[in-house]
Amino acid sequence: MTGWPVRSLRQMCFEIPRSVQRESKFELSSAEFRRRLAAKNRHNLAAMGIFLLVQWIRVYFTMVIALAAVDLGGFGTAGIFAALLADSAFNFAYTVFSSGFRAMRPQYCSIYDPYLWWHERYWKLLARPKIFNGTPLKSITWRLIGVRMGKRVFDDGCGISEPTLVSVGDDCTINSGAVLQPHSMEDGIFKSDHIRIGARCTLGSSAFVHYGVTMGEGSSLGTDSFLMKGEEVPAHARWAGNPARELAGLTLPPG
């Protein structure tokens, strides 16, 4: 797995199935491995520097807005309200523009491939839109970042690591702590694929959906459940557990 934070994975009582045989085409000679490792370490140091610079800029502008509110103390609550609006607007703009407006495609490569290094830097710099949880603005933010988000979606705090690889249908309910992670690292191989959530689906609190998953229209995933990579959930079915399995005899009525 990756270092991207997900709570559900900490509770897994099994090992995620990996490749039966290590893909020989990704094996490196000793000299090539040392060269790639050194290059990756240099890239990581640069990514750390960019991350710290970006966070410093965010803190700087937040402090500027706060000091402006102090200077406008004569305006009382109106000045404070204006400062809060300005801070929210700044963080909203950063959240949208941090996505880079670059669509991702499913990948299958070595962890020493330069593509993955760029991908990891994207994770580190991508802002998660938390301030609008449970409001219509959350769906709007996801759309601006790149998620194919349907209408009337209730999102109470979902985490999405690769927005452009995720689609969510109309009238879905995504509860607090749910995670849609369209990638994995398996035996030194990075893999990513689309996640497709159909219309009127429900994801329980802290539910985890892995890459290559399709949930049919009107289906649901239970609280703290882990839906394995490549699973296809039938329409109106109820799945739960870790790993998630269909609950026998429990099918949601259409609509």
C-alpha positions in Angstrom: 0.0 0.0 0.0 1.0 3.6 0.0 1.6 6.2 2.6 -1.6 7.9 1.8 -3.5 8.0 5.2 -6.5 5.7 5.5 -8.0 4.5 8.7 -9.8 1.4 7.5 -6.6 -0.3 6.4 -5.3 -0.3 9.9 -8.0 -2.7 10.9 -7.4 -5.3 8.1 -7.1 -8.8 9.5 -5.8 -10.3 6.2 -3.2 -9.7 3.5 -4.3 -8.1 0.3 -3.9 -10.6 -2.5 -0.9 -9.6 -4.6 0.7 -10.8 -7.8 1.1 -14.6 -8.0 4.5 -14.1 -9.7 6.7 -11.1 -9.5 6.6 -9.3 -12.9 10.1 -10.0 -14.3 10.0 -7.0 -16.7 10.3 -4.6 -13.7 13.3 -6.3 -12.2 16.4 -4.1 -12.1 20.1 -5.0 -12.1 22.1 -4.0 -9.0 23.7 -1.0 -10.8 20.4 0.2 -12.3 18.7 -0.2 -8.9 21.3 2.0 -7.1 21.0 4.6 -9.9 17.1 4.7 -9.7 17.2 4.7 -5.9 19.5 7.7 -5.8 17.4 9.5 -8.3 14.2 8.8 -6.3 15.8 10.1 -3.1 16.7 13.3 -4.9 13.2 13.6 -6.2 11.8 13.1 -2.7 14.0 15.8 -1.3 12.8 18.2 -3.9 9.2 17.2 -3.2 9.7 17.8 0.5 11.1 21.3 -0.2 8.1 22.1 -2.5 5.7 20.9 0.2 7.2 22.9 2.9 7.3 26.0 0.7 3.6 25.6 -0.2 2.6 25.1 3.4 4.6 28.2 4.4 2.8 30.3 1.7 -0.6 29.0 3.1 0.3 29.9 6.6 1.7 33.3 5.5 -1.5 34.3 3.7 -3.6 33.0 6.6 -1.7 35.2 9.0 -1.9 38.2 6.7 -5.7 37.8 6.6 -5.8 37.4 10.4 -3.7 40.5 11.0 -5.9 42.4 8.6 -8.9 41.4 10.7 -7.1 42.8 13.8 -6.4 46.1 12.0 -10.1 46.2 11.1 -11.1 45.8 14.7 -13.2 48.9 14.6 -15.6 47.1 12.3 -16.3 44.5 15.0 -17.9 41.2 14.0 -18.2 42.5 10.4 -14.4 42.6 10.1 -14.0 39.1 11.6 -16.7 37.8 9.2 -14.9 39.4 6.2 -11.6 37.8 7.3 -13.2 34.4 7.6 -14.7 34.7 4.1 -11.3 35.8 2.7 -9.6 32.8 4.4 -12.2 30.4 3.1 -11.9 31.8 -0.4 -8.1 31.5 -0.3 -8.2 27.9 0.9 -10.9 27.0 -1.6 -8.8 28.4 -4.5 -5.7 26.5 -3.2 -7.7 23.3 -3.0 -8.9 23.6 -6.6 -5.6 24.8 -8.2 -3.5 22.2 -6.3 -5.1 19.5 -8.5 -3.1 20.8 -11.4 -6.0 20.2 -13.9 -4.2 17.1 -15.2 -6.3 14.0 -15.8 -4.7 10.7 -14.6 -5.0 7.4 -16.4 -4.8 3.9 -15.0 -1.1 2.9 -14.5 0.9 -0.2 -14.2 4.6 0.5 -13.5 7.5 -0.1 -11.2 7.9 2.0 -8.0 11.2 3.2 -9.5 9.5 4.6 -12.6 9.7 8.4 -12.7 6.0 8.6 -13.3 5.3 7.3 -9.8 7.6 9.9 -8.3 5.5 12.6 -10.0 2.4 10.9 -8.8 3.6 10.8 -5.2 4.4 14.5 -5.3 0.9 15.1 -6.5 -0.5 13.3 -3.4 1.7 15.4 -1.1 0.6 18.7 -2.7 -3.1 17.9 -3.3 -5.3 19.6 -0.8 -8.3 17.7 0.6 -11.6 19.7 0.6 -12.6 19.3 4.2 -14.2 22.7 5.0 -17.4 22.0 3.0 -18.1 18.5 4.4 -21.9 17.8 4.4 -22.7 20.8 2.2 -23.6 21.1 -1.5 -20.3 23.0 -1.9 -18.3 19.8 -1.3 -19.7 18.2 -4.5 -18.9 21.4 -6.4 -15.3 21.3 -5.1 -14.9 17.7 -6.2 -16.1 18.5 -9.7 -13.6 21.4 -10.0 -10.8 19.1 -8.8 -11.7 16.5 -11.4 -14.2 13.9 -9.9 -17.1 13.0 -12.1 -19.6 13.8 -9.4 -23.3 13.4 -9.9 -26.1 15.6 -8.7 -27.5 15.8 -5.2 -24.6 13.8 -3.7 -24.2 14.0 0.1 -20.6 13.8 1.1 -19.9 14.1 4.9 -16.1 13.7 4.6 -14.9 11.4 1.9 -11.2 11.0 1.0 -10.2 10.6 -2.7 -6.6 10.2 -3.6 -6.9 10.5 -7.4 -9.9 12.6 -8.2 -9.9 12.1 -12.0 -10.0 8.3 -11.6 -13.3 8.4 -9.6 -16.9 8.8 -10.8 -19.9 9.0 -8.4 -23.5 8.8 -9.6 -26.5 11.0 -8.7 -28.2 10.9 -5.3 -25.3 9.0 -3.6 -24.6 9.2 0.2 -21.0 9.1 1.3 -20.6 9.1 5.0 -17.8 10.5 7.2 -14.4 8.8 6.9 -15.1 6.9 3.7 -12.1 6.5 1.3 -12.0 5.9 -2.4 -8.5 4.9 -3.3 -7.9 4.0 -7.0 -4.4 2.7 -6.5 -2.2 0.2 -4.7 1.5 -0.9 -4.4 2.0 -4.6 -4.7 5.4 -6.3 -4.7 7.2 -3.2 -5.9 4.6 -2.5 -8.6 2.3 0.5 -8.7 -1.2 -0.1 -10.0 -4.1 2.2 -10.4 -7.6 2.0 -12.1 -11.0 3.7 -12.1 -13.6 3.5 -9.4 -17.2 3.8 -10.5 -20.0 4.3 -8.0 -23.4 4.1 -9.5 -26.4 6.3 -8.8 -28.1 6.1 -5.4 -25.3 4.1 -3.7 -24.5 4.4 0.0 -21.0 4.2 1.5 -21.0 3.7 5.3 -18.7 5.6 7.7 -15.0 4.6 7.3 -15.8 2.3 4.3 -12.9 1.7 2.0 -13.1 1.2 -1.7 -10.1 0.0 -3.6 -9.1 0.4 -7.2 -10.9 -1.2 -10.2 -14.2 -1.4 -8.2 -17.7 -0.9 -9.7 -20.7 -0.5 -7.5 -24.1 -1.0 -9.2 -27.0 1.4 -9.0 -28.6 1.5 -5.6 -26.1 -0.8 -3.8 -24.5 -0.1 -0.4 -21.3 -0.8 1.5 -21.4 -1.1 5.2 -19.7 0.8 7.9 -15.9 0.2 8.2 -16.0 -2.3 5.3 -13.2 -2.9 2.9 -14.2 -3.5 -0.8 -11.4 -5.3 -2.5 -9.8 -4.3 -5.8 -11.7 -5.3 -8.9 -14.9 -6.2 -7.1 -18.2 -5.6 -9.0 -21.2 -5.0 -6.6 -24.5 -5.9 -8.3 -27.3 -3.3 -8.4 -29.3 -2.9 -5.1 -27.0 -5.4 -3.3 -25.8 -4.9 0.3 -22.1 -5.7 1.0 -20.3 -5.4 4.3 -17.3 -6.8 6.1 -13.6 -6.9 5.9 -13.1 -8.0 3.2 -16.6 -7.0 2.0 -19.0 -9.7 0.9 -22.6 -9.7 -0.1 -25.0 -10.1 2.7 -27.1 -13.1 1.8 -30.9 -12.5 1.5 -30.5 -8.7 1.9 -31.2 -6.8 -1.3 -32.3 -3.2 -1.3 -35.5 -2.4 -3.2 -35.1 -0.3 -6.4 -35.4 3.4 -5.9 
